Amino acid sequence: MFGIGMPELIVILVIALIVIGPQKLPELARSLGKGLAEFKRATDDFKQNIAEETQAQEEKERIAKEVAAKEAAEKEVAEKAAAGYAAAEKGTTASDKKEQAKS
């Protein structure tokens, strides 16, 4: 707890009791507790928001990679199909030329 042990905490409380007085000390402690609780809620909310944003960013990156991989696969298939079509065209042309040469 911030390097404050039990003896230091007791000294701080005794000094606070002397300076603030016994009537105001419980009220001050209550407001301090509420402030610390609010701070804890705010930090927890901040951590949760950071975690959600990180998760959303990772999901976007994963989806982008999947889309890029799918597009690359589709491009490869299209190139193979075009190469096959071109090869078929050449084959037909060569056979046509052979038939024409025979005639």
Secondary structure, 3 states (H helix, E strand, C coil): CCCCCHHHHHHHHHHHHHHHCCCCHHHHHHHHHHHHHHHHHHHHHHHHHHHHHHHHHHHHHHHHHHHHHHHHHHHHHHHHHHHHHHHHHHHHHHHHHHHHHHC
